[in-house]
Amino acid sequence: MRRRADEGHREEYASLKRALAARTDHDVDDYGRDKMPWIGRALKRAEGWARR
């Protein structure tokens, strides 16, 4: 099993996914759309890491 480097970000994402999955008023498209802001921030962090 591969471990991710940042436990805080890992837990933040898992928590977001659990909260979104628990919403009964949303469908799979809403789930994907609603997690995109977090994904966008993660990609910016990854780009910064890659530059370093």
mmCIF file of the N, C-alpha and C atoms, coordinates in Angstrom:
data_MODEL
# 
_entry.id   MODEL 
# 
loop_
_atom_site.group_PDB 
_atom_site.id 
_atom_site.type_symbol 
_atom_site.label_atom_id 
_atom_site.label_alt_id 
_atom_site.label_comp_id 
_atom_site.label_asym_id 
_atom_site.label_entity_id 
_atom_site.label_seq_id 
_atom_site.pdbx_PDB_ins_code 
_atom_site.Cartn_x 
_atom_site.Cartn_y 
_atom_site.Cartn_z 
_atom_site.occupancy 
_atom_site.B_iso_or_equiv 
_atom_site.pdbx_formal_charge 
_atom_site.auth_seq_id 
_atom_site.auth_comp_id 
_atom_site.auth_asym_id 
_atom_site.auth_atom_id 
_atom_site.pdbx_PDB_model_num 
ATOM 1   N N  . MET A 1 1  ? 0.836   -1.188 0.000   1.00 0.00 ? 1  MET A N  1 
ATOM 2   C CA . MET A 1 1  ? 0.000   0.000  0.000   1.00 0.00 ? 1  MET A CA 1 
ATOM 3   C C  . MET A 1 1  ? 0.876   1.244  0.000   1.00 0.00 ? 1  MET A C  1 
ATOM 4   N N  . ARG A 1 2  ? 0.558   2.164  -0.861  1.00 0.00 ? 2  ARG A N  1 
ATOM 5   C CA . ARG A 1 2  ? 1.315   3.411  -0.940  1.00 0.00 ? 2  ARG A CA 1 
ATOM 6   C C  . ARG A 1 2  ? 0.697   4.442  -0.005  1.00 0.00 ? 2  ARG A C  1 
ATOM 7   N N  . ARG A 1 3  ? 1.524   5.083  0.788   1.00 0.00 ? 3  ARG A N  1 
ATOM 8   C CA . ARG A 1 3  ? 1.041   6.106  1.721   1.00 0.00 ? 3  ARG A CA 1 
ATOM 9   C C  . ARG A 1 3  ? 1.174   7.483  1.094   1.00 0.00 ? 3  ARG A C  1 
ATOM 10  N N  . ARG A 1 4  ? 0.261   8.333  1.404   1.00 0.00 ? 4  ARG A N  1 
ATOM 11  C CA . ARG A 1 4  ? 0.304   9.709  0.915   1.00 0.00 ? 4  ARG A CA 1 
ATOM 12  C C  . ARG A 1 4  ? 1.093   10.551 1.905   1.00 0.00 ? 4  ARG A C  1 
ATOM 13  N N  . ALA A 1 5  ? 1.754   11.573 1.384   1.00 0.00 ? 5  ALA A N  1 
ATOM 14  C CA . ALA A 1 5  ? 2.700   12.344 2.183   1.00 0.00 ? 5  ALA A CA 1 
ATOM 15  C C  . ALA A 1 5  ? 2.043   13.229 3.229   1.00 0.00 ? 5  ALA A C  1 
ATOM 16  N N  . ASP A 1 6  ? 0.889   13.756 2.966   1.00 0.00 ? 6  ASP A N  1 
ATOM 17  C CA . ASP A 1 6  ? 0.303   14.738 3.868   1.00 0.00 ? 6  ASP A CA 1 
ATOM 18  C C  . ASP A 1 6  ? -0.962  14.185 4.512   1.00 0.00 ? 6  ASP A C  1 
ATOM 19  N N  . GLU A 1 7  ? -0.819  13.738 5.736   1.00 0.00 ? 7  GLU A N  1 
ATOM 20  C CA . GLU A 1 7  ? -1.949  13.135 6.442   1.00 0.00 ? 7  GLU A CA 1 
ATOM 21  C C  . GLU A 1 7  ? -3.117  14.104 6.607   1.00 0.00 ? 7  GLU A C  1 
ATOM 22  N N  . GLY A 1 8  ? -2.830  15.371 6.838   1.00 0.00 ? 8  GLY A N  1 
ATOM 23  C CA . GLY A 1 8  ? -3.887  16.363 7.008   1.00 0.00 ? 8  GLY A CA 1 
ATOM 24  C C  . GLY A 1 8  ? -4.734  16.524 5.757   1.00 0.00 ? 8  GLY A C  1 
ATOM 25  N N  . HIS A 1 9  ? -4.073  16.622 4.617   1.00 0.00 ? 9  HIS A N  1 
ATOM 26  C CA . HIS A 1 9  ? -4.816  16.740 3.355   1.00 0.00 ? 9  HIS A CA 1 
ATOM 27  C C  . HIS A 1 9  ? -5.576  15.453 3.051   1.00 0.00 ? 9  HIS A C  1 
ATOM 28  N N  . ARG A 1 10 ? -4.969  14.344 3.352   1.00 0.00 ? 10 ARG A N  1 
ATOM 29  C CA . ARG A 1 10 ? -5.620  13.052 3.120   1.00 0.00 ? 10 ARG A CA 1 
ATOM 30  C C  . ARG A 1 10 ? -6.912  12.951 3.923   1.00 0.00 ? 10 ARG A C  1 
ATOM 31  N N  . GLU A 1 11 ? -6.860  13.316 5.181   1.00 0.00 ? 11 GLU A N  1 
ATOM 32  C CA . GLU A 1 11 ? -8.052  13.248 6.031   1.00 0.00 ? 11 GLU A CA 1 
ATOM 33  C C  . GLU A 1 11 ? -9.089  14.292 5.613   1.00 0.00 ? 11 GLU A C  1 
ATOM 34  N N  . GLU A 1 12 ? -8.630  15.479 5.227   1.00 0.00 ? 12 GLU A N  1 
ATOM 35  C CA . GLU A 1 12 ? -9.550  16.521 4.761   1.00 0.00 ? 12 GLU A CA 1 
ATOM 36  C C  . GLU A 1 12 ? -10.347 16.022 3.547   1.00 0.00 ? 12 GLU A C  1 
ATOM 37  N N  . TYR A 1 13 ? -9.650  15.391 2.599   1.00 0.00 ? 13 TYR A N  1 
ATOM 38  C CA . TYR A 1 13 ? -10.317 14.882 1.393   1.00 0.00 ? 13 TYR A CA 1 
ATOM 39  C C  . TYR A 1 13 ? -11.274 13.742 1.735   1.00 0.00 ? 13 TYR A C  1 
ATOM 40  N N  . ALA A 1 14 ? -10.840 12.840 2.599   1.00 0.00 ? 14 ALA A N  1 
ATOM 41  C CA . ALA A 1 14 ? -11.708 11.725 3.002   1.00 0.00 ? 14 ALA A CA 1 
ATOM 42  C C  . ALA A 1 14 ? -12.961 12.247 3.700   1.00 0.00 ? 14 ALA A C  1 
ATOM 43  N N  . SER A 1 15 ? -12.799 13.243 4.546   1.00 0.00 ? 15 SER A N  1 
ATOM 44  C CA . SER A 1 15 ? -13.936 13.826 5.253   1.00 0.00 ? 15 SER A CA 1 
ATOM 45  C C  . SER A 1 15 ? -14.907 14.487 4.277   1.00 0.00 ? 15 SER A C  1 
ATOM 46  N N  . LEU A 1 16 ? -14.362 15.220 3.316   1.00 0.00 ? 16 LEU A N  1 
ATOM 47  C CA . LEU A 1 16 ? -15.197 15.846 2.299   1.00 0.00 ? 16 LEU A CA 1 
ATOM 48  C C  . LEU A 1 16 ? -15.979 14.786 1.526   1.00 0.00 ? 16 LEU A C  1 
ATOM 49  N N  . LYS A 1 17 ? -15.303 13.727 1.101   1.00 0.00 ? 17 LYS A N  1 
ATOM 50  C CA . LYS A 1 17 ? -15.970 12.678 0.333   1.00 0.00 ? 17 LYS A CA 1 
ATOM 51  C C  . LYS A 1 17 ? -17.074 12.003 1.147   1.00 0.00 ? 17 LYS A C  1 
ATOM 52  N N  . ARG A 1 18 ? -16.811 11.767 2.428   1.00 0.00 ? 18 ARG A N  1 
ATOM 53  C CA . ARG A 1 18 ? -17.856 11.154 3.280   1.00 0.00 ? 18 ARG A CA 1 
ATOM 54  C C  . ARG A 1 18 ? -19.062 12.078 3.399   1.00 0.00 ? 18 ARG A C  1 
ATOM 55  N N  . ALA A 1 19 ? -18.807 13.369 3.605   1.00 0.00 ? 19 ALA A N  1 
ATOM 56  C CA . ALA A 1 19 ? -19.912 14.337 3.736   1.00 0.00 ? 19 ALA A CA 1 
ATOM 57  C C  . ALA A 1 19 ? -20.717 14.426 2.447   1.00 0.00 ? 19 ALA A C  1 
ATOM 58  N N  . LEU A 1 20 ? -20.042 14.462 1.323   1.00 0.00 ? 20 LEU A N  1 
ATOM 59  C CA . LEU A 1 20 ? -20.754 14.543 0.048   1.00 0.00 ? 20 LEU A CA 1 
ATOM 60  C C  . LEU A 1 20 ? -21.544 13.266 -0.228  1.00 0.00 ? 20 LEU A C  1 
ATOM 61  N N  . ALA A 1 21 ? -20.961 12.126 0.075   1.00 0.00 ? 21 ALA A N  1 
ATOM 62  C CA . ALA A 1 21 ? -21.644 10.848 -0.162  1.00 0.00 ? 21 ALA A CA 1 
ATOM 63  C C  . ALA A 1 21 ? -22.879 10.704 0.717   1.00 0.00 ? 21 ALA A C  1 
ATOM 64  N N  . ALA A 1 22 ? -22.881 11.341 1.874   1.00 0.00 ? 22 ALA A N  1 
ATOM 65  C CA . ALA A 1 22 ? -24.010 11.231 2.807   1.00 0.00 ? 22 ALA A CA 1 
ATOM 66  C C  . ALA A 1 22 ? -25.198 12.096 2.394   1.00 0.00 ? 22 ALA A C  1 
ATOM 67  N N  . ARG A 1 23 ? -24.994 12.996 1.457   1.00 0.00 ? 23 ARG A N  1 
ATOM 68  C CA . ARG A 1 23 ? -26.076 13.898 1.038   1.00 0.00 ? 23 ARG A CA 1 
ATOM 69  C C  . ARG A 1 23 ? -27.060 13.141 0.158   1.00 0.00 ? 23 ARG A C  1 
ATOM 70  N N  . THR A 1 24 ? -28.256 12.994 0.634   1.00 0.00 ? 24 THR A N  1 
ATOM 71  C CA . THR A 1 24 ? -29.272 12.263 -0.126  1.00 0.00 ? 24 THR A CA 1 
ATOM 72  C C  . THR A 1 24 ? -29.937 13.111 -1.199  1.00 0.00 ? 24 THR A C  1 
ATOM 73  N N  . ASP A 1 25 ? -29.700 14.421 -1.160  1.00 0.00 ? 25 ASP A N  1 
ATOM 74  C CA . ASP A 1 25 ? -30.300 15.307 -2.157  1.00 0.00 ? 25 ASP A CA 1 
ATOM 75  C C  . ASP A 1 25 ? -29.375 15.552 -3.359  1.00 0.00 ? 25 ASP A C  1 
ATOM 76  N N  . HIS A 1 26 ? -28.291 14.788 -3.454  1.00 0.00 ? 26 HIS A N  1 
ATOM 77  C CA . HIS A 1 26 ? -27.328 14.936 -4.542  1.00 0.00 ? 26 HIS A CA 1 
ATOM 78  C C  . HIS A 1 26 ? -27.181 13.625 -5.292  1.00 0.00 ? 26 HIS A C  1 
ATOM 79  N N  . ASP A 1 27 ? -26.805 13.746 -6.576  1.00 0.00 ? 27 ASP A N  1 
ATOM 80  C CA . ASP A 1 27 ? -26.511 12.551 -7.352  1.00 0.00 ? 27 ASP A CA 1 
ATOM 81  C C  . ASP A 1 27 ? -25.011 12.500 -7.646  1.00 0.00 ? 27 ASP A C  1 
ATOM 82  N N  . VAL A 1 28 ? -24.597 11.532 -8.448  1.00 0.00 ? 28 VAL A N  1 
ATOM 83  C CA . VAL A 1 28 ? -23.170 11.334 -8.704  1.00 0.00 ? 28 VAL A CA 1 
ATOM 84  C C  . VAL A 1 28 ? -22.555 12.541 -9.422  1.00 0.00 ? 28 VAL A C  1 
ATOM 85  N N  . ASP A 1 29 ? -23.316 13.196 -10.268 1.00 0.00 ? 29 ASP A N  1 
ATOM 86  C CA . ASP A 1 29 ? -22.794 14.390 -10.930 1.00 0.00 ? 29 ASP A CA 1 
ATOM 87  C C  . ASP A 1 29 ? -22.555 15.519 -9.936  1.00 0.00 ? 29 ASP A C  1 
ATOM 88  N N  . ASP A 1 30 ? -23.476 15.695 -8.993  1.00 0.00 ? 30 ASP A N  1 
ATOM 89  C CA . ASP A 1 30 ? -23.294 16.706 -7.943  1.00 0.00 ? 30 ASP A CA 1 
ATOM 90  C C  . ASP A 1 30 ? -22.064 16.380 -7.105  1.00 0.00 ? 30 ASP A C  1 
ATOM 91  N N  . TYR A 1 31 ? -21.907 15.107 -6.767  1.00 0.00 ? 31 TYR A N  1 
ATOM 92  C CA . TYR A 1 31 ? -20.766 14.656 -5.963  1.00 0.00 ? 31 TYR A CA 1 
ATOM 93  C C  . TYR A 1 31 ? -19.457 15.048 -6.645  1.00 0.00 ? 31 TYR A C  1 
ATOM 94  N N  . GLY A 1 32 ? -19.335 14.732 -7.924  1.00 0.00 ? 32 GLY A N  1 
ATOM 95  C CA . GLY A 1 32 ? -18.117 15.074 -8.650  1.00 0.00 ? 32 GLY A CA 1 
ATOM 96  C C  . GLY A 1 32 ? -17.891 16.570 -8.732  1.00 0.00 ? 32 GLY A C  1 
ATOM 97  N N  . ARG A 1 33 ? -18.926 17.316 -9.037  1.00 0.00 ? 33 ARG A N  1 
ATOM 98  C CA . ARG A 1 33 ? -18.811 18.772 -9.143  1.00 0.00 ? 33 ARG A CA 1 
ATOM 99  C C  . ARG A 1 33 ? -18.450 19.404 -7.796  1.00 0.00 ? 33 ARG A C  1 
ATOM 100 N N  . ASP A 1 34 ? -19.072 18.912 -6.729  1.00 0.00 ? 34 ASP A N  1 
ATOM 101 C CA . ASP A 1 34 ? -18.878 19.529 -5.416  1.00 0.00 ? 34 ASP A CA 1 
ATOM 102 C C  . ASP A 1 34 ? -17.499 19.268 -4.822  1.00 0.00 ? 34 ASP A C  1 
ATOM 103 N N  . LYS A 1 35 ? -16.809 18.241 -5.294  1.00 0.00 ? 35 LYS A N  1 
ATOM 104 C CA . LYS A 1 35 ? -15.461 18.024 -4.772  1.00 0.00 ? 35 LYS A CA 1 
ATOM 105 C C  . LYS A 1 35 ? -14.382 18.683 -5.630  1.00 0.00 ? 35 LYS A C  1 
ATOM 106 N N  . MET A 1 36 ? -14.767 19.252 -6.784  1.00 0.00 ? 36 MET A N  1 
ATOM 107 C CA . MET A 1 36 ? -13.787 19.871 -7.675  1.00 0.00 ? 36 MET A CA 1 
ATOM 108 C C  . MET A 1 36 ? -13.022 21.054 -7.061  1.00 0.00 ? 36 MET A C  1 
ATOM 109 N N  . PRO A 1 37 ? -13.611 21.892 -6.226  1.00 0.00 ? 37 PRO A N  1 
ATOM 110 C CA . PRO A 1 37 ? -12.797 22.953 -5.609  1.00 0.00 ? 37 PRO A CA 1 
ATOM 111 C C  . PRO A 1 37 ? -11.629 22.383 -4.795  1.00 0.00 ? 37 PRO A C  1 
ATOM 112 N N  . TRP A 1 38 ? -11.872 21.300 -4.075  1.00 0.00 ? 38 TRP A N  1 
ATOM 113 C CA . TRP A 1 38 ? -10.784 20.676 -3.308  1.00 0.00 ? 38 TRP A CA 1 
ATOM 114 C C  . TRP A 1 38 ? -9.731  20.110 -4.258  1.00 0.00 ? 38 TRP A C  1 
ATOM 115 N N  . ILE A 1 39 ? -10.189 19.448 -5.313  1.00 0.00 ? 39 ILE A N  1 
ATOM 116 C CA . ILE A 1 39 ? -9.270  18.875 -6.295  1.00 0.00 ? 39 ILE A CA 1 
ATOM 117 C C  . ILE A 1 39 ? -8.419  19.975 -6.932  1.00 0.00 ? 39 ILE A C  1 
ATOM 118 N N  . GLY A 1 40 ? -9.035  21.097 -7.265  1.00 0.00 ? 40 GLY A N  1 
ATOM 119 C CA . GLY A 1 40 ? -8.296  22.217 -7.850  1.00 0.00 ? 40 GLY A CA 1 
ATOM 120 C C  . GLY A 1 40 ? -7.185  22.713 -6.931  1.00 0.00 ? 40 GLY A C  1 
ATOM 121 N N  . ARG A 1 41 ? -7.495  22.827 -5.649  1.00 0.00 ? 41 ARG A N  1 
ATOM 122 C CA . ARG A 1 41 ? -6.466  23.259 -4.682  1.00 0.00 ? 41 ARG A CA 1 
ATOM 123 C C  . ARG A 1 41 ? -5.361  22.215 -4.575  1.00 0.00 ? 41 ARG A C  1 
ATOM 124 N N  . ALA A 1 42 ? -5.728  20.938 -4.605  1.00 0.00 ? 42 ALA A N  1 
ATOM 125 C CA . ALA A 1 42 ? -4.732  19.864 -4.525  1.00 0.00 ? 42 ALA A CA 1 
ATOM 126 C C  . ALA A 1 42 ? -3.809  19.895 -5.739  1.00 0.00 ? 42 ALA A C  1 
ATOM 127 N N  . LEU A 1 43 ? -4.359  20.156 -6.907  1.00 0.00 ? 43 LEU A N  1 
ATOM 128 C CA . LEU A 1 43 ? -3.527  20.235 -8.110  1.00 0.00 ? 43 LEU A CA 1 
ATOM 129 C C  . LEU A 1 43 ? -2.550  21.392 -8.026  1.00 0.00 ? 43 LEU A C  1 
ATOM 130 N N  . LYS A 1 44 ? -2.983  22.518 -7.481  1.00 0.00 ? 44 LYS A N  1 
ATOM 131 C CA . LYS A 1 44 ? -2.065  23.658 -7.300  1.00 0.00 ? 44 LYS A CA 1 
ATOM 132 C C  . LYS A 1 44 ? -0.937  23.288 -6.337  1.00 0.00 ? 44 LYS A C  1 
ATOM 133 N N  . ARG A 1 45 ? -1.268  22.583 -5.248  1.00 0.00 ? 45 ARG A N  1 
ATOM 134 C CA . ARG A 1 45 ? -0.219  22.135 -4.317  1.00 0.00 ? 45 ARG A CA 1 
ATOM 135 C C  . ARG A 1 45 ? 0.738   21.189 -5.023  1.00 0.00 ? 45 ARG A C  1 
ATOM 136 N N  . ALA A 1 46 ? 0.214   20.284 -5.833  1.00 0.00 ? 46 ALA A N  1 
ATOM 137 C CA . ALA A 1 46 ? 1.052   19.324 -6.542  1.00 0.00 ? 46 ALA A CA 1 
ATOM 138 C C  . ALA A 1 46 ? 1.974   20.019 -7.544  1.00 0.00 ? 46 ALA A C  1 
ATOM 139 N N  . GLU A 1 47 ? 1.448   21.022 -8.237  1.00 0.00 ? 47 GLU A N  1 
ATOM 140 C CA . GLU A 1 47 ? 2.274   21.766 -9.185  1.00 0.00 ? 47 GLU A CA 1 
ATOM 141 C C  . GLU A 1 47 ? 3.417   22.473 -8.471  1.00 0.00 ? 47 GLU A C  1 
ATOM 142 N N  . GLY A 1 48 ? 3.127   23.056 -7.306  1.00 0.00 ? 48 GLY A N  1 
ATOM 143 C CA . GLY A 1 48 ? 4.168   23.691 -6.517  1.00 0.00 ? 48 GLY A CA 1 
ATOM 144 C C  . GLY A 1 48 ? 5.221   22.693 -6.059  1.00 0.00 ? 48 GLY A C  1 
ATOM 145 N N  . TRP A 1 49 ? 4.764   21.532 -5.631  1.00 0.00 ? 49 TRP A N  1 
ATOM 146 C CA . TRP A 1 49 ? 5.684   20.471 -5.210  1.00 0.00 ? 49 TRP A CA 1 
ATOM 147 C C  . TRP A 1 49 ? 6.576   20.051 -6.391  1.00 0.00 ? 49 TRP A C  1 
ATOM 148 N N  . ALA A 1 50 ? 5.974   19.890 -7.558  1.00 0.00 ? 50 ALA A N  1 
ATOM 149 C CA . ALA A 1 50 ? 6.738   19.454 -8.735  1.00 0.00 ? 50 ALA A CA 1 
ATOM 150 C C  . ALA A 1 50 ? 7.789   20.494 -9.124  1.00 0.00 ? 50 ALA A C  1 
ATOM 151 N N  . ARG A 1 51 ? 7.466   21.771 -8.983  1.00 0.00 ? 51 ARG A N  1 
ATOM 152 C CA . ARG A 1 51 ? 8.445   22.816 -9.308  1.00 0.00 ? 51 ARG A CA 1 
ATOM 153 C C  . ARG A 1 51 ? 9.620   22.802 -8.340  1.00 0.00 ? 51 ARG A C  1 
ATOM 154 N N  . ARG A 1 52 ? 9.362   22.493 -7.083  1.00 0.00 ? 52 ARG A N  1 
ATOM 155 C CA . ARG A 1 52 ? 10.435  22.459 -6.084  1.00 0.00 ? 52 ARG A CA 1 
ATOM 156 C C  . ARG A 1 52 ? 11.317  21.267 -6.310  1.00 0.00 ? 52 ARG A C  1 
# 
